[in-house]
Amino acid sequence: MEEQNQNFANNQQQPGYQQPPQPQYQQPNPNQVPPKTWLVESILVTILCCLPFGIAGIVNASNVESRFYAGDYAGSMRASQEAGKWTKIGFWVGLSASVLVIIFYVLFIAFAVSLNGFR
């Protein structure tokens, strides 16, 4: 017991325990430009097309610049790619849903007109 207290007092590591590796970030190159954030596109997709995918795009888009300026260029690129992916998915899902709704209305009106005829 006395030996364990000495180890803790001397800030020695416990046997079998290793510190997890810390991520190594580098300062951004002054000539380096942050990746595309997709923030405006994500907001528009959220408002006009598809809320869940737009929110996923906004969350990832908000991480792009913060990771870039923290020196995590790879994380910034990953966040940009994820934001672009969710924004594009949301756009196409919203566009597809809109087209399907228009087709449904056209078919519904055509069916209603064919039953009642023009009077």
DSSP file (Angstrom, degrees, kcal/mol; ACC not computed):
  #  RESIDUE AA STRUCTURE BP1 BP2  ACC     N-H-->O    O-->H-N    N-H-->O    O-->H-N    TCO  KAPPA ALPHA  PHI   PSI    X-CA   Y-CA   Z-CA
    1    1 A M     >        0   0    0      0, 0.0     4,-2.0     0, 0.0     5,-0.2   0.000 360.0 360.0 360.0 -41.5    0.0    0.0    0.0
    2    2 A E  H  >  +     0   0    0      1,-0.2     4,-1.7     2,-0.2     5,-0.1   0.872 360.0  53.2 -63.4 -36.6    2.8    2.3    0.9
    3    3 A E  H  > S+     0   0    0      2,-0.2     4,-2.1     1,-0.2    -1,-0.2   0.891 106.7  51.6 -67.7 -39.0    4.4    1.6   -2.5
    4    4 A Q  H  > S+     0   0    0      1,-0.2     4,-2.2     2,-0.2     5,-0.2   0.909 108.4  51.5 -64.3 -41.3    1.2    2.5   -4.4
    5    5 A N  H  X S+     0   0    0     -4,-2.0     4,-2.2     1,-0.2    -1,-0.2   0.877 108.3  52.0 -62.3 -37.0    1.0    5.8   -2.6
    6    6 A Q  H  X S+     0   0    0     -4,-1.7     4,-1.9     2,-0.2    -1,-0.2   0.902 108.0  51.9 -65.0 -40.7    4.6    6.6   -3.5
    7    7 A N  H  <>S+     0   0    0     -4,-2.1     5,-2.5     1,-0.2    -2,-0.2   0.922 112.7  44.5 -62.4 -43.4    3.8    5.8   -7.2
    8    8 A F  H ><5S+     0   0    0     -4,-2.2     3,-1.1     1,-0.2    -1,-0.2   0.880 111.8  53.1 -68.7 -36.3    0.9    8.2   -7.2
    9    9 A A  H 3<5S+     0   0    0     -4,-2.2    -1,-0.2     1,-0.3    -2,-0.2   0.841 110.8  46.6 -67.2 -32.4    2.8   10.8   -5.3
   10   10 A N  T 3<5S-     0   0    0     -4,-1.9    -1,-0.3    -5,-0.1    -2,-0.2   0.346 111.7-120.3 -91.3   6.6    5.6   10.7   -7.9
   11   11 A N  T < 5 +     0   0    0     -3,-1.1     2,-0.3     1,-0.2    -3,-0.2   0.848  56.6 159.1  57.0  37.5    3.1   10.8  -10.8
   12   12 A Q      < -     0   0    0     -5,-2.5    -1,-0.2    -6,-0.2     2,-0.1  -0.640  42.9-108.5 -88.4 150.7    4.3    7.5  -12.2
   13   13 A Q        -     0   0    0     -2,-0.3    -1,-0.1     1,-0.1     3,-0.1  -0.428  32.1-108.7 -76.1 151.5    2.0    5.6  -14.5
   14   14 A Q    >   -     0   0    0      1,-0.1     3,-1.7    -2,-0.1    -1,-0.1  -0.485  45.9 -91.3 -73.1 149.5    0.4    2.4  -13.3
   15   15 A P  T 3  S+     0   0    0      0, 0.0    -1,-0.1     0, 0.0     3,-0.1  -0.396 112.1  17.2 -62.8 138.3    1.7   -0.8  -14.8
   16   16 A G  T 3  S+     0   0    0      1,-0.2     2,-0.5    -2,-0.1    -2,-0.0   0.409  99.0 115.7  83.0  -2.0   -0.1   -1.8  -18.0
   17   17 A Y    <   -     0   0    0     -3,-1.7     2,-0.4     2,-0.0    -1,-0.2  -0.862  41.5-174.8-104.2 133.0   -1.6    1.7  -18.5
   18   18 A Q        -     0   0    0     -2,-0.5    -4,-0.0    -3,-0.1     0, 0.0  -0.965  29.3-113.1-124.8 143.7   -0.8    3.8  -21.5
   19   19 A Q        -     0   0    0     -2,-0.4     3,-0.1     1,-0.1    -6,-0.0  -0.512  38.6-112.8 -68.0 136.0   -1.8    7.3  -22.3
   20   20 A P        -     0   0    0      0, 0.0     2,-0.1     0, 0.0    -1,-0.1  -0.457  42.0 -95.6 -67.6 146.5   -4.1    7.4  -25.3
   21   21 A P        -     0   0    0      0, 0.0    -3,-0.0     0, 0.0     3,-0.0  -0.384  36.3-134.6 -65.0 137.9   -2.4    9.2  -28.3
   22   22 A Q        -     0   0    0     -2,-0.1     2,-0.1    -3,-0.1    -3,-0.0  -0.754  25.7-106.6 -91.7 137.7   -3.2   12.8  -28.6
   23   23 A P        -     0   0    0      0, 0.0     2,-0.8     0, 0.0    -1,-0.1  -0.399  28.8-137.4 -65.0 138.5   -4.1   14.2  -32.0
   24   24 A Q        -     0   0    0     -2,-0.1     2,-0.3    -3,-0.0    47,-0.0  -0.868  23.0-171.3-100.4 111.5   -1.4   16.2  -33.6
   25   25 A Y        -     0   0    0     -2,-0.8     2,-0.3    47,-0.1    47,-0.2  -0.762   8.2-148.8-101.7 148.4   -2.8   19.3  -35.2
   26   26 A Q        -     0   0    0     45,-1.6    47,-0.1    -2,-0.3     3,-0.1  -0.850  25.9-102.3-113.7 153.1   -0.7   21.6  -37.4
   27   27 A Q        -     0   0    0     -2,-0.3    42,-0.1     1,-0.1    43,-0.1  -0.502  48.5-102.4 -69.5 138.6   -1.2   25.3  -37.8
   28   28 A P        -     0   0    0      0, 0.0    -1,-0.1     0, 0.0    44,-0.0  -0.333  35.4-108.0 -64.5 143.7   -2.9   26.1  -41.1
   29   29 A N    >   -     0   0    0      1,-0.1     3,-1.9    -3,-0.1    -3,-0.0  -0.510  24.4-128.0 -65.6 134.2   -0.6   27.3  -43.9
   30   30 A P  T 3  S+     0   0    0      0, 0.0    -1,-0.1     0, 0.0     0, 0.0   0.783 111.3  49.1 -59.0 -25.0   -1.2   31.1  -44.4
   31   31 A N  T 3  S+     0   0    0      2,-0.1     2,-0.3     0, 0.0    -2,-0.1   0.539  90.7 103.7 -88.9  -7.0   -1.8   30.4  -48.1
   32   32 A Q    <   -     0   0    0     -3,-1.9     0, 0.0     1,-0.0     0, 0.0  -0.565  61.6-148.0 -80.9 138.4   -4.2   27.5  -47.4
   33   33 A V        -     0   0    0     -2,-0.3    -2,-0.1     1,-0.0    -4,-0.1  -0.847  22.8-108.8-105.3 139.2   -7.9   28.2  -48.0
   34   34 A P        -     0   0    0      0, 0.0     3,-0.1     0, 0.0    31,-0.1  -0.321  42.4-102.1 -62.1 149.6  -10.6   26.5  -45.8
   35   35 A P        -     0   0    0      0, 0.0    33,-0.1     0, 0.0     2,-0.0  -0.202  53.0 -72.5 -65.8 165.3  -12.6   23.9  -47.7
   36   36 A K        -     0   0    0      1,-0.1    48,-0.1     2,-0.1    28,-0.0  -0.361  41.6-155.8 -59.6 134.1  -16.1   24.8  -48.9
   37   37 A T        -     0   0    0     -3,-0.1    27,-0.2    46,-0.1    -1,-0.1   0.798   8.0-151.3 -87.5 -29.1  -18.5   24.9  -45.9
   38   38 A W     >  +     0   0    0     24,-0.1     4,-2.2     1,-0.0     5,-0.2   0.659  52.7 132.5  66.3  17.6  -21.8   24.2  -47.6
   39   39 A L  H  >  +     0   0    0      2,-0.2     4,-2.3    22,-0.2     5,-0.2   0.942  68.1  44.4 -68.7 -47.8  -23.6   26.3  -44.9
   40   40 A V  H  > S+     0   0    0      1,-0.2     4,-2.4     2,-0.2    -1,-0.2   0.930 116.0  48.0 -62.4 -45.0  -25.8   28.4  -47.2
   41   41 A E  H  > S+     0   0    0      1,-0.2     4,-2.5     2,-0.2    -1,-0.2   0.895 111.0  51.4 -62.7 -39.9  -26.8   25.4  -49.3
   42   42 A S  H  X S+     0   0    0     -4,-2.2     4,-2.3     2,-0.2    16,-0.2   0.895 109.7  49.4 -64.9 -40.0  -27.5   23.4  -46.2
   43   43 A I  H  X S+     0   0    0     -4,-2.3     4,-2.3     2,-0.2    -2,-0.2   0.918 111.9  48.3 -65.1 -43.2  -29.8   26.2  -44.8
   44   44 A L  H  X S+     0   0    0     -4,-2.4     4,-3.1     1,-0.2     5,-0.4   0.905 111.7  49.3 -64.7 -40.8  -31.6   26.5  -48.1
   45   45 A V  H  X>S+     0   0    0     -4,-2.5     4,-2.1     1,-0.2     5,-1.6   0.899 110.8  51.6 -63.8 -39.5  -32.1   22.7  -48.2
   46   46 A T  H  <5S+     0   0    0     -4,-2.3    -2,-0.2     8,-0.2    -1,-0.2   0.917 117.8  37.2 -62.5 -43.3  -33.4   22.7  -44.6
   47   47 A I  H  <5S+     0   0    0     -4,-2.3    -2,-0.2    -5,-0.1    -1,-0.2   0.914 130.8  25.8 -75.6 -43.9  -35.9   25.5  -45.4
   48   48 A L  H  <5S+     0   0    0     -4,-3.1    -3,-0.2    -5,-0.2    -2,-0.2   0.733 129.5  14.6 -98.5 -25.2  -37.0   24.4  -48.9
   49   49 A C  T  <5S-     0   0    0     -4,-2.1     2,-0.4    -5,-0.4    -3,-0.2   0.790 116.6  -3.2-118.8 -72.3  -36.5   20.7  -49.3
   50   50 A C     >< -     0   0    0     -5,-1.6     4,-2.1     1,-0.2     5,-0.2  -0.920  46.1-159.2-144.1 108.5  -35.8   18.3  -46.5
   51   51 A L  H  > S+     0   0    0     -2,-0.4     4,-2.3     1,-0.2     5,-0.2   0.899  88.1  48.2 -58.6 -51.3  -35.4   19.2  -42.8
   52   52 A P  H  > S+     0   0    0      0, 0.0     4,-1.8     0, 0.0    -1,-0.2   0.925 116.3  42.1 -62.6 -44.2  -33.6   16.1  -41.4
   53   53 A F  H  > S+     0   0    0      1,-0.2     4,-2.0     2,-0.2    -2,-0.2   0.857 113.2  54.5 -70.4 -33.6  -30.9   16.0  -44.1
   54   54 A G  H  X S+     0   0    0     -4,-2.1     4,-2.3    -9,-0.2    -8,-0.2   0.890 106.7  50.8 -65.1 -38.9  -30.5   19.8  -44.1
   55   55 A I  H  X S+     0   0    0     -4,-2.3     4,-2.6     2,-0.2    -2,-0.2   0.910 108.5  51.6 -65.8 -41.2  -29.9   19.7  -40.4
   56   56 A A  H  X S+     0   0    0     -4,-1.8     4,-2.0     1,-0.2    -1,-0.2   0.895 110.9  49.6 -60.6 -38.7  -27.2   17.1  -40.8
   57   57 A G  H  X S+     0   0    0     -4,-2.0     4,-2.6    29,-0.2    -2,-0.2   0.899 110.2  49.7 -65.5 -41.0  -25.6   19.3  -43.5
   58   58 A I  H  X S+     0   0    0     -4,-2.3     4,-2.2   -16,-0.2    -2,-0.2   0.915 109.2  51.8 -65.1 -42.9  -25.7   22.4  -41.2
   59   59 A V  H  X S+     0   0    0     -4,-2.6     4,-0.6     1,-0.2    -1,-0.2   0.937 115.5  40.9 -60.2 -46.9  -24.1   20.5  -38.3
   60   60 A N  H >X S+     0   0    0     -4,-2.0     3,-0.8     1,-0.2     4,-0.6   0.883 112.7  54.9 -69.6 -37.0  -21.2   19.3  -40.5
   61   61 A A  H >X S+     0   0    0     -4,-2.6     3,-0.8     1,-0.2     4,-0.6   0.855 103.0  56.3 -64.9 -33.6  -20.9   22.7  -42.3
   62   62 A S  H 3X S+     0   0    0     -4,-2.2     4,-0.6     1,-0.2    -1,-0.2   0.712 104.5  54.4 -72.1 -17.6  -20.5   24.4  -38.9
   63   63 A N  H <X S+     0   0    0     -3,-0.8     4,-2.1    -4,-0.6     5,-0.3   0.630  89.1  79.6 -86.9 -14.2  -17.5   22.2  -38.1
   64   64 A V  H <X S+     0   0    0     -3,-0.8     4,-2.0    -4,-0.6    -2,-0.1   0.970  99.4  33.0 -62.6 -59.1  -15.6   23.0  -41.3
   65   65 A E  H  X S+     0   0    0     -4,-0.6     4,-2.8     1,-0.2     5,-0.2   0.872 116.8  55.2 -69.9 -35.9  -14.0   26.3  -40.4
   66   66 A S  H  X S+     0   0    0     -4,-0.6     4,-0.9     1,-0.2    -1,-0.2   0.911 112.1  44.0 -64.9 -39.3  -13.6   25.6  -36.7
   67   67 A R  H  <>S+     0   0    0     -4,-2.1     5,-2.3     2,-0.2     4,-0.4   0.882 112.6  53.2 -70.2 -37.1  -11.7   22.5  -37.5
   68   68 A F  H ><5S+     0   0    0     -4,-2.0     3,-1.4    -5,-0.3    -2,-0.2   0.949 111.3  44.1 -62.8 -48.1   -9.6   24.2  -40.1
   69   69 A Y  H 3<5S+     0   0    0     -4,-2.8    -1,-0.2     1,-0.3    -2,-0.2   0.654 107.1  60.5 -75.4 -13.5   -8.6   27.1  -37.8
   70   70 A A  T 3<5S-     0   0    0     -4,-0.9    -1,-0.3    -5,-0.2    -2,-0.2   0.528 122.8-107.4 -83.2  -6.6   -7.8   24.6  -35.0
   71   71 A G  T < 5S+     0   0    0     -3,-1.4   -45,-1.6    -4,-0.4     2,-1.4   0.451  83.7 126.1  97.1   2.3   -5.3   23.1  -37.4
   72   72 A D     >< +     0   0    0     -5,-2.3     4,-2.0     1,-0.2     5,-0.1  -0.634  23.4 162.5 -94.0  77.9   -7.2   19.9  -38.2
   73   73 A Y  H  > S+     0   0    0     -2,-1.4     4,-2.3     1,-0.2    -1,-0.2   0.888  74.0  51.4 -67.1 -38.8   -7.2   20.2  -42.0
   74   74 A A  H  > S+     0   0    0     -3,-0.2     4,-2.3     1,-0.2    -1,-0.2   0.916 111.8  47.3 -64.6 -42.1   -8.1   16.5  -42.5
   75   75 A G  H  > S+     0   0    0      1,-0.2     4,-2.5     2,-0.2    -1,-0.2   0.857 110.5  53.4 -65.1 -35.0  -11.1   16.8  -40.1
   76   76 A S  H  X S+     0   0    0     -4,-2.0     4,-2.1     2,-0.2    -2,-0.2   0.903 109.4  47.4 -66.1 -41.9  -12.1   20.0  -41.9
   77   77 A M  H  X S+     0   0    0     -4,-2.3     4,-2.4     2,-0.2    -2,-0.2   0.905 111.9  50.7 -65.4 -41.2  -12.1   18.2  -45.3
   78   78 A R  H  X S+     0   0    0     -4,-2.3     4,-2.5     2,-0.2    -2,-0.2   0.921 110.8  48.5 -61.9 -44.4  -14.1   15.3  -43.8
   79   79 A A  H  X S+     0   0    0     -4,-2.5     4,-2.6     1,-0.2    -1,-0.2   0.887 111.3  50.8 -64.0 -38.7  -16.7   17.7  -42.4
   80   80 A S  H  X S+     0   0    0     -4,-2.1     4,-2.4     2,-0.2    -2,-0.2   0.912 111.2  47.5 -64.8 -42.5  -16.9   19.5  -45.7
   81   81 A Q  H  X S+     0   0    0     -4,-2.4     4,-2.4     2,-0.2    -2,-0.2   0.903 113.3  48.1 -66.1 -40.6  -17.4   16.3  -47.6
   82   82 A E  H  X S+     0   0    0     -4,-2.5     4,-2.6     2,-0.2     5,-0.3   0.911 111.5  50.3 -65.4 -42.0  -20.1   15.1  -45.1
   83   83 A A  H  X S+     0   0    0     -4,-2.6     4,-2.2     1,-0.2    -2,-0.2   0.923 112.5  47.3 -62.1 -43.7  -21.9   18.5  -45.3
   84   84 A G  H  X S+     0   0    0     -4,-2.4     4,-2.4     2,-0.2     5,-0.2   0.903 111.5  51.4 -63.1 -41.3  -21.9   18.3  -49.1
   85   85 A K  H  X S+     0   0    0     -4,-2.4     4,-2.5     1,-0.2    -2,-0.2   0.951 113.7  42.2 -61.7 -50.7  -23.1   14.7  -49.0
   86   86 A W  H  X S+     0   0    0     -4,-2.6     4,-2.4     1,-0.2    -1,-0.2   0.850 114.0  52.6 -68.5 -33.6  -26.1   15.5  -46.7
   87   87 A T  H  X S+     0   0    0     -4,-2.2     4,-2.2    -5,-0.3    -1,-0.2   0.928 112.1  44.9 -66.4 -44.1  -26.9   18.7  -48.5
   88   88 A K  H  X S+     0   0    0     -4,-2.4     4,-2.5     2,-0.2     5,-0.2   0.903 113.3  50.2 -66.8 -41.1  -27.0   16.9  -51.9
   89   89 A I  H  X S+     0   0    0     -4,-2.5     4,-2.6    -5,-0.2     5,-0.2   0.939 111.9  48.5 -61.5 -45.9  -29.1   14.0  -50.5
   90   90 A G  H  X S+     0   0    0     -4,-2.4     4,-2.4     1,-0.2    -2,-0.2   0.887 111.0  50.9 -61.2 -39.7  -31.5   16.5  -48.9
   91   91 A F  H  X S+     0   0    0     -4,-2.2     4,-2.7     2,-0.2    -2,-0.2   0.948 113.9  42.9 -63.1 -48.9  -31.8   18.4  -52.2
   92   92 A W  H  X S+     0   0    0     -4,-2.5     4,-2.5     2,-0.2    -2,-0.2   0.865 114.4  49.9 -70.1 -35.3  -32.5   15.3  -54.3
   93   93 A V  H  X S+     0   0    0     -4,-2.6     4,-2.5    -5,-0.2    -1,-0.2   0.934 113.9  46.2 -65.7 -44.6  -34.9   13.8  -51.7
   94   94 A G  H  X S+     0   0    0     -4,-2.4     4,-2.2    -5,-0.2    -2,-0.2   0.907 113.9  47.8 -63.4 -42.6  -36.8   17.1  -51.5
   95   95 A L  H  X S+     0   0    0     -4,-2.7     4,-2.3     2,-0.2    -1,-0.2   0.915 112.5  49.3 -64.7 -42.9  -36.9   17.5  -55.3
   96   96 A S  H  X S+     0   0    0     -4,-2.5     4,-2.4     1,-0.2    -2,-0.2   0.913 110.9  49.8 -63.2 -42.6  -38.1   13.9  -55.7
   97   97 A A  H  X S+     0   0    0     -4,-2.5     4,-2.2     1,-0.2    -1,-0.2   0.900 110.6  50.6 -63.0 -40.3  -40.8   14.3  -53.1
   98   98 A S  H  X S+     0   0    0     -4,-2.2     4,-2.3     2,-0.2    -2,-0.2   0.916 110.6  48.7 -64.0 -42.8  -42.0   17.5  -54.9
   99   99 A V  H  X S+     0   0    0     -4,-2.3     4,-2.6     1,-0.2    -2,-0.2   0.912 111.2  50.4 -63.6 -42.2  -42.1   15.8  -58.3
  100  100 A L  H  X S+     0   0    0     -4,-2.4     4,-2.4     1,-0.2    -1,-0.2   0.887 109.9  50.3 -64.2 -38.1  -44.1   12.9  -56.8
  101  101 A V  H  X S+     0   0    0     -4,-2.2     4,-2.6     2,-0.2    -2,-0.2   0.916 110.8  49.1 -65.4 -42.5  -46.6   15.3  -55.1
  102  102 A I  H  X S+     0   0    0     -4,-2.3     4,-2.5     2,-0.2    -2,-0.2   0.927 111.9  48.7 -62.6 -44.3  -47.1   17.1  -58.5
  103  103 A I  H  X S+     0   0    0     -4,-2.6     4,-2.6     1,-0.2     5,-0.2   0.915 110.9  51.4 -61.4 -42.1  -47.6   13.8  -60.3
  104  104 A F  H  X S+     0   0    0     -4,-2.4     4,-2.7     2,-0.2    -2,-0.2   0.931 111.0  47.2 -60.1 -47.0  -50.1   12.8  -57.6
  105  105 A Y  H  X S+     0   0    0     -4,-2.6     4,-2.8     2,-0.2     5,-0.2   0.907 111.9  50.1 -63.2 -41.7  -52.1   16.0  -57.9
  106  106 A V  H  X S+     0   0    0     -4,-2.5     4,-2.5     2,-0.2    -2,-0.2   0.934 114.1  44.6 -62.3 -45.7  -52.1   15.8  -61.7
  107  107 A L  H  X S+     0   0    0     -4,-2.6     4,-2.5     2,-0.2    -2,-0.2   0.891 113.4  51.0 -65.5 -39.2  -53.4   12.2  -61.6
  108  108 A F  H  X S+     0   0    0     -4,-2.7     4,-2.5    -5,-0.2    -2,-0.2   0.925 112.9  44.8 -63.9 -45.3  -55.9   13.1  -58.9
  109  109 A I  H  X S+     0   0    0     -4,-2.8     4,-2.6     2,-0.2     5,-0.2   0.907 113.4  50.7 -66.1 -41.3  -57.3   16.0  -60.9
  110  110 A A  H  X S+     0   0    0     -4,-2.5     4,-2.1    -5,-0.2    -2,-0.2   0.902 112.3  47.0 -63.9 -39.9  -57.4   13.9  -64.1
  111  111 A F  H  X S+     0   0    0     -4,-2.5     4,-1.6     2,-0.2    -2,-0.2   0.913 112.4  49.2 -65.8 -42.9  -59.3   11.1  -62.3
  112  112 A A  H  X S+     0   0    0     -4,-2.5     4,-2.0     1,-0.2     5,-0.3   0.894 112.7  47.8 -65.2 -39.6  -61.7   13.6  -60.8
  113  113 A V  H  X S+     0   0    0     -4,-2.6     4,-2.9     1,-0.2    -1,-0.2   0.884 109.3  53.0 -68.4 -38.4  -62.4   15.2  -64.1
  114  114 A S  H  < S+     0   0    0     -4,-2.1    -1,-0.2    -5,-0.2    -2,-0.2   0.821 111.7  46.5 -68.9 -29.3  -62.9   11.9  -65.9
  115  115 A L  H  < S+     0   0    0     -4,-1.6    -2,-0.2    -5,-0.1    -1,-0.2   0.909 125.6  28.1 -76.8 -42.6  -65.5   10.8  -63.3
  116  116 A N  H  < S-     0   0    0     -4,-2.0    -2,-0.2    -5,-0.2    -3,-0.2   0.729  95.3-153.3 -91.7 -24.6  -67.5   14.1  -63.3
  117  117 A G     <  -     0   0    0     -4,-2.9     2,-0.7    -5,-0.3    -1,-0.1  -0.042  39.4 -59.0  71.2 174.8  -66.8   15.3  -66.8
  118  118 A F              0   0    0      1,-0.1    -1,-0.1    -4,-0.1    -5,-0.0  -0.849 360.0 360.0 -93.3 119.3  -66.9   18.9  -67.7
  119  119 A R              0   0    0     -2,-0.7    -1,-0.1     0, 0.0    -2,-0.0   0.374 360.0 360.0-118.8 360.0  -70.3   20.4  -67.0
